[in-house]
Amino acid sequence: MKKILIVEDETILSEVLEKKLKMAGYKTETAVNGEEGLAKIRAEKFDLVLLDILMPKMNGFELMRTLKEEGILNKQPIMVFKQLFKQPFK
C-alpha cells in the first residue's frame, strides 16, 4: 500500500485530503506544520508528500530547503499546494 504524508496546518483540509486518499486505498499520515513534517520524513519513507506552503513554525519552502541540504529532497517526491482561500465560502 502506498503511503502519503499530508503536511497541512488547516485541520479541515487535512481531514478531507486524508479521507479521500484513504478511500482511494492509500495509507496516510498527517503533520500540522513543517517541523512535524520534517521529523516524519526523516523517520520514514513516504511514496509522496503533499506539502502546504503557508504554515506555522516552518513553512513549506523552509522544509524543502532543509531536505535539500540533507540530501533527502532528490529522493522524496513532493507535491506542493497552496490554498487560494483561507476562509470558507459562505
JOPEWO-V969593 format. One record per helix or strand. SS is the DSSP state (A for helix, B for strand). FROM is the first residue (numbers start at 1). LEN is the number of residues. Records with the same first field share a line. If there is no record, write none. Layout:
SS=FROM-LEN, FROM-LEN
//
This chain:
B=3-5, 27-5, 48-5, 78-4
A=11-13, 34-10, 60-10, 73-3
//
